[in-house]
Amino acid sequence: MRSVLNITDLTSDEIDSLIETAGDIIERPEAYSRLCQGKKLATLFFEPSTRTRLSFEAAMYELGGHVIGFSEAQSSSSAKGESVADTVRTVSCYVDIIAMRHPKEGAPLVAAGAATVPVINAGDGGHNHPTQTLADLCTITREKGGFDGLTVGMCGDLQFGRTVHSLISALVRYKNIRFVLISPDELRLPDYVREGILEKNGCRYTETGDLLSVMPELDVLYMTRVQRERNFNEADYIRLKDSYILTPDKLETAKKDMIVMHPLPRVNEISVKVDDDPRACYFKQVLYGKYMRMALMLMLLGIKQGAAE
Ligand code: NCD
């Protein structure tokens, strides 16, 4: 029984194979549509979500399985004071696999310790979000053809953005990647990521507050929103929230084949006018996320891909 709490719980070979499976699902959805017949997924969401929860659910339905769960802590026994460990131990009696999101960093680790089925971390506080990273890696592979030699700009709330932390942890394993970290001073990447991951892996990076000056260098621009729900007082949030707003004119100096990514939800960081630019990839990311979650659940459930042919 194996859980995925951090993107580094998966090897690069496993990630490659998940991306390959996702591609095969896109080509031959019918071959996958009954592979999870009789299986159940529980989505335990102690924190708001649209894409992650619904894409896990859609993923399980598209594999022919069933879904149970809750979408807010208030409608679960945690409102009565039940521990995460007890909730997860209970839910393990009902399902074959669990996807859990929690506002506390490390909660999925506690959950995995108590569960008797695989647990997938669907986001824990400002920490990790491995399945968003799978969506991101699939998007980069399919849109850019691979990772080697890319210059990846990460822009916005690099301090609290868990998708940024997970994506960096994954990308440092590939060759010749260079990061450009674009944020206001207050929202710089935490030391444990900058020193503990980037520097430890000998990765090249620069930090700046100015998106426009680095735009021409980038192959990937990964935008993020300011994470209002994590340790912000309202005045700081208001001051920082519009630090970067991507508009069509700001993209004029960007490479013609740069891709714009965003884990979504966007608030104000990308003007809707950018949506029609062929470089805008954030809704493709959403779709790839569903296929990658299908591939991941098949792997964790030990179901052979394409076996229903
Ligand atoms: C992200 C998250 O929850 O961390 N959303 C998502 O899952 N796609 C990003 C965010 O909330 O800003």
Boltz pocket constraint, residues with backbone or C-beta under 6 A from the ligand:
constraints:
  - pocket:
      binder: B
      contacts: [[A, 48], [A, 51], [A, 52], [A, 122], [A, 123], [A, 125], [A, 129], [A, 132], [A, 162], [A, 163], [A, 225], [A, 263], [A, 264], [A, 265]]
      max_distance: 6.0
